[in-house]
Amino acid sequence: MKRIFSILLITLSISAFSQNKGKALLQEVSAKVKSYDNISIDFKYILENTSENIKQETRGDVVMQGEKYRLNILGITRLFDGKTTYSISPEDEEVTISSDNTDDEDNITPSKMLSFYEDGYTYKMDIEQNIKGRKVQYVKLTPIDSNSEIKHILLGVDKQTKHIYNLIQIGKNGTKTTLTVNSFKTNEPLSKSLFTFDANKYKDYYINKLD
C-alpha cells in the first residue's frame, strides 16, 4: 500500500530539479500540475520481480486537492484531510488513524515527496517512444544516495499534454514497479465532504489510533 502511494505521489508531485535538457520539460509538467484546483486519476499498477517469480497487477483511483487526497486501492480507502490520515479497510472492519507528522520519514505526503525528490535525485533526458499514438519523453532520475533501494526511475511525459503518462521504478533488488495513468481529469466538481472522515459510518469498526 505504502509503495503504491509513494509512486503515485512521485507521479503527481513533479518539479524542476536542476540542469540539463530535462529541466524545461519538468518545469512545464510542474506548472501544469500546480495550475489545477484538483486532479482525479485512474491508474494501473504493476509490481514485477522475475527472479522471485512475482507479478502483481492492480488498479486504483485517487483525487487530490492541494495536500488533501482520497485514494482507493486494494479494497482500502486512504483519506488525508490536511491534518489527519485515515486508512479504512472494510474487509477488516478497521480504521487506522494517524496525525500528520512531517518529521516522520515513513509518513508520505505530497509536499514531502516533492521536496524529497528535489533534493535526492539527479536526472537526464532518456529515450522518446511512440505509445498508443502519443509521443512519450522519458526522464531518468538517479538517486544521489548510494544506499537508496532505488536504482533509477524513468518518468514518461506526454509531450503534447505535458502530463505524466507513466512511471517505471527499478529497484536494486531487481523489482520493477510501473504506474500507468489511464485517465487524468482536472478541476472536477467535488463534494465538500470528499476529504472528510465521517465517524458515524464506521461505528462498528475497530478504531486504531496510532498517536
C-alpha positions as CSV (number, residue, x, y, z in Angstrom):
1,M,0.0,0.0,0.0
2,K,2.7,2.5,1.0
3,R,4.8,1.6,-2.0
4,I,1.9,2.2,-4.4
5,F,1.1,5.5,-2.8
6,S,4.7,6.6,-2.8
7,I,5.0,6.0,-6.6
8,L,1.6,7.7,-7.2
9,L,2.8,10.8,-5.4
10,I,6.0,10.9,-7.3
11,T,3.9,10.9,-10.5
12,L,1.8,13.8,-9.3
13,S,4.4,15.8,-7.5
14,I,7.0,16.8,-10.2
15,S,9.0,20.0,-10.0
16,A,12.1,21.3,-11.8
17,F,15.1,19.6,-10.3
18,S,18.3,21.1,-11.9
19,Q,20.4,21.4,-15.0
20,N,20.4,19.7,-18.5
21,K,17.7,19.4,-21.1
22,G,15.1,17.8,-18.9
23,K,14.8,21.0,-16.8
24,A,12.4,22.8,-19.2
25,L,10.2,19.8,-19.7
26,L,9.8,19.1,-16.0
27,Q,9.1,22.8,-15.3
28,E,6.3,22.6,-17.8
29,V,4.9,19.5,-16.1
30,S,5.2,21.1,-12.7
31,A,3.4,24.3,-13.8
32,K,0.6,22.2,-15.3
33,V,0.1,20.2,-12.1
34,K,0.2,23.3,-9.9
35,S,-2.3,25.2,-12.0
36,Y,-5.2,22.8,-11.4
37,D,-7.6,23.2,-8.4
38,N,-7.9,19.4,-8.2
39,I,-6.8,16.2,-10.1
40,S,-8.6,12.9,-10.5
41,I,-6.8,9.9,-12.0
42,D,-7.4,6.3,-12.6
43,F,-4.2,4.2,-12.8
44,K,-2.8,0.7,-13.3
45,Y,0.0,-0.5,-11.0
46,I,2.3,-3.5,-11.7
47,L,5.0,-4.9,-9.5
48,E,7.4,-7.5,-11.0
49,N,10.4,-9.4,-9.9
50,T,11.3,-12.1,-12.3
51,S,13.9,-13.8,-10.1
52,E,11.3,-14.2,-7.4
53,N,8.6,-15.2,-9.9
54,I,6.4,-12.3,-8.7
55,K,3.9,-10.3,-10.8
56,Q,1.1,-8.3,-9.1
57,E,-1.2,-6.1,-11.0
58,T,-4.0,-3.8,-9.6
59,R,-5.9,-0.7,-10.5
60,G,-6.9,2.2,-8.4
61,D,-8.0,5.8,-8.3
62,V,-7.2,9.0,-6.4
63,V,-8.5,12.5,-6.1
64,M,-6.1,15.2,-4.9
65,Q,-6.7,18.9,-4.0
66,G,-3.7,20.6,-2.6
67,E,-2.3,18.3,0.1
68,K,-5.7,16.6,0.6
69,Y,-6.3,13.3,-1.1
70,R,-8.6,10.3,-1.3
71,L,-7.0,7.1,-2.6
72,N,-8.8,3.8,-3.3
73,I,-6.5,0.8,-3.9
74,L,-6.7,-2.9,-3.0
75,G,-10.0,-2.5,-1.3
76,I,-8.7,0.1,1.1
77,T,-9.5,3.8,1.2
78,R,-6.8,6.2,2.4
79,L,-8.0,9.7,3.2
80,F,-6.0,12.7,4.2
81,D,-7.9,15.8,5.3
82,G,-4.9,18.1,5.6
83,K,-4.2,17.2,9.2
84,T,-5.1,13.5,9.8
85,T,-4.7,10.3,7.7
86,Y,-7.4,7.7,7.8
87,S,-6.9,4.2,6.3
88,I,-10.3,2.5,6.0
89,S,-10.4,-1.3,5.5
90,P,-14.0,-2.7,5.0
91,E,-12.6,-6.3,4.8
92,D,-11.0,-6.0,8.3
93,E,-13.7,-3.6,9.6
94,E,-10.9,-1.4,10.8
95,V,-9.9,2.3,10.6
96,T,-6.3,3.3,11.3
97,I,-5.9,7.0,12.3
98,S,-2.7,8.9,12.4
99,S,-1.9,12.6,12.7
100,D,0.1,14.4,10.1
101,N,3.8,14.4,11.2
102,T,6.2,15.9,8.7
103,D,9.2,14.8,10.8
104,D,8.2,11.1,10.5
105,E,10.1,9.8,7.4
106,D,7.6,7.0,7.0
107,N,4.7,9.5,6.6
108,I,4.0,10.2,3.0
109,T,2.5,13.5,1.9
110,P,2.5,15.2,-1.5
111,S,4.6,18.1,-0.2
112,K,7.2,15.9,1.4
113,M,7.5,13.8,-1.7
114,L,8.1,17.0,-3.7
115,S,10.9,18.2,-1.5
116,F,12.4,14.8,-1.2
117,Y,12.8,14.4,-5.0
118,E,14.1,17.9,-5.5
119,D,17.0,17.2,-3.1
120,G,17.5,13.4,-3.6
121,Y,17.9,12.8,-7.4
122,T,19.9,13.8,-10.4
123,Y,18.2,13.5,-13.8
124,K,18.8,13.5,-17.5
125,M,16.8,13.1,-20.7
126,D,16.3,9.5,-21.8
127,I,14.5,7.9,-24.8
128,E,11.4,9.1,-26.6
129,Q,8.8,6.5,-27.5
130,N,5.6,6.4,-29.5
131,I,3.0,4.7,-27.3
132,K,-0.6,4.3,-28.5
133,G,-0.3,7.3,-30.8
134,R,1.3,9.6,-28.3
135,K,4.9,10.8,-28.1
136,V,6.3,10.0,-24.6
137,Q,9.6,11.5,-23.5
138,Y,11.3,9.8,-20.6
139,V,13.5,11.5,-18.0
140,K,15.8,9.3,-16.0
141,L,16.1,10.0,-12.2
142,T,19.0,8.5,-10.3
143,P,19.3,8.6,-6.5
144,I,22.2,10.7,-5.1
145,D,22.2,8.5,-2.0
146,S,24.2,5.4,-2.8
147,N,22.4,3.5,-0.1
148,S,19.0,4.0,-1.7
149,E,17.0,0.9,-2.5
150,I,16.1,2.5,-5.9
151,K,18.4,2.0,-8.8
152,H,16.7,4.6,-11.0
153,I,13.3,5.9,-12.1
154,L,12.1,6.5,-15.7
155,L,9.4,9.2,-15.8
156,G,7.3,9.3,-19.0
157,V,5.9,12.6,-20.0
158,D,3.3,13.0,-22.8
159,K,4.9,15.7,-24.9
160,Q,1.6,17.1,-26.2
161,T,-0.3,17.4,-22.9
162,K,2.7,17.8,-20.6
163,H,1.0,15.3,-18.3
164,I,2.7,12.3,-16.8
165,Y,1.9,9.1,-18.8
166,N,3.8,6.6,-16.7
167,L,6.5,6.0,-14.2
168,I,8.9,3.0,-14.0
169,Q,10.9,2.4,-10.9
170,I,13.8,-0.1,-10.9
171,G,15.0,-1.4,-7.5
172,K,18.4,-2.6,-6.7
173,N,16.8,-6.0,-5.7
174,G,15.5,-6.4,-9.3
175,T,12.0,-5.3,-8.5
176,K,10.3,-3.3,-11.2
177,T,7.2,-1.2,-10.4
178,T,5.2,0.6,-13.1
179,L,2.4,3.0,-12.7
180,T,0.4,4.0,-15.8
181,V,-2.2,6.7,-15.8
182,N,-5.3,5.5,-17.6
183,S,-7.3,8.7,-17.2
184,F,-6.3,12.2,-16.0
185,K,-9.1,14.7,-15.1
186,T,-8.8,18.1,-13.7
187,N,-10.9,20.7,-12.0
188,E,-13.9,18.3,-11.4
189,P,-16.8,19.4,-9.2
190,L,-16.0,17.7,-5.8
191,S,-18.3,17.0,-2.8
192,K,-17.5,19.2,0.2
193,S,-17.2,16.0,2.3
194,L,-14.9,14.1,-0.1
195,F,-11.9,14.5,2.2
196,T,-13.8,14.4,5.4
197,F,-13.9,11.3,7.7
198,D,-17.4,10.6,8.9
199,A,-17.1,8.5,12.1
200,N,-20.8,7.8,12.1
201,K,-20.3,5.5,9.1
202,Y,-17.8,3.3,11.0
203,K,-19.4,2.8,14.4
204,D,-18.9,-1.0,14.2
205,Y,-15.3,-0.7,13.0
206,Y,-12.3,-1.2,15.2
207,I,-10.6,2.2,15.5
208,N,-6.8,2.0,15.7
209,K,-5.3,5.3,16.7
210,L,-1.5,5.3,16.2
211,D,-0.9,8.5,18.1
